[in-house]
Amino acid sequence: MDRVEDIEAAIKALPPEDYRRFSEWFRELEQSRWDEQLDHDSASGKLDCLFAEAENESAQGLIQPWPPRQ
């Protein structure tokens, strides 16, 4: 087995409470990595086109509030 297969097998063998704790930890790790990547992409200018598009659409009145106002 390779390292990933060993980890997969260990996760599958976890008792329910340990699996719940692992899952929570892993979700937090994934969210942290996502946030870091988004921050990096934003700082590097990769998202500037999206900001410009949103500003343009907002100026044209094309953007609707979310959740919609009643």
C-alpha positions in Angstrom: 0.0 0.0 0.0 1.1 3.5 -0.5 0.7 6.3 2.0 -2.7 7.6 0.8 -4.1 4.1 0.8 -2.8 3.6 4.4 -4.5 6.9 5.5 -7.8 5.9 3.7 -7.8 2.5 5.5 -7.1 4.2 8.9 -10.0 6.6 8.4 -12.3 3.8 7.4 -11.4 2.0 10.6 -12.1 4.9 12.9 -14.9 4.5 15.5 -17.8 6.9 14.9 -16.8 9.5 17.4 -13.2 9.6 16.2 -14.5 9.8 12.6 -16.7 12.8 13.5 -13.8 14.6 15.1 -11.6 13.8 12.1 -14.3 15.0 9.7 -14.7 18.3 11.6 -10.9 18.8 11.6 -10.6 18.0 7.9 -13.5 20.4 6.9 -11.8 23.2 8.9 -8.5 22.4 7.2 -10.1 22.5 3.7 -11.8 25.8 4.5 -8.6 27.3 5.7 -6.7 26.2 2.6 -9.6 27.5 0.4 -9.5 30.9 2.2 -5.7 31.1 1.8 -6.0 30.3 -1.9 -8.7 32.9 -2.4 -6.7 35.5 -0.5 -3.6 34.7 -2.7 -5.6 34.9 -5.9 -7.2 38.1 -4.8 -3.9 39.7 -3.9 -2.3 38.6 -7.1 -5.0 40.2 -9.2 -6.5 37.0 -10.5 -10.0 38.0 -9.4 -9.9 41.6 -10.6 -11.9 40.7 -13.7 -14.7 39.3 -11.5 -14.7 42.5 -9.4 -14.8 44.7 -12.5 -17.7 42.6 -13.9 -19.6 42.9 -10.7 -19.1 46.6 -10.5 -20.2 47.0 -14.1 -23.3 44.9 -13.6 -24.1 46.8 -10.4 -23.8 50.1 -12.2 -26.2 48.8 -14.8 -28.7 47.8 -12.1 -28.4 44.1 -13.0 -27.4 42.8 -9.6 -30.3 41.8 -7.3 -29.9 41.7 -3.5 -29.7 38.3 -1.9 -31.8 37.1 -0.2 -34.4 38.9 -2.3 -36.3 41.7 -0.4 -39.9 41.0 0.1 
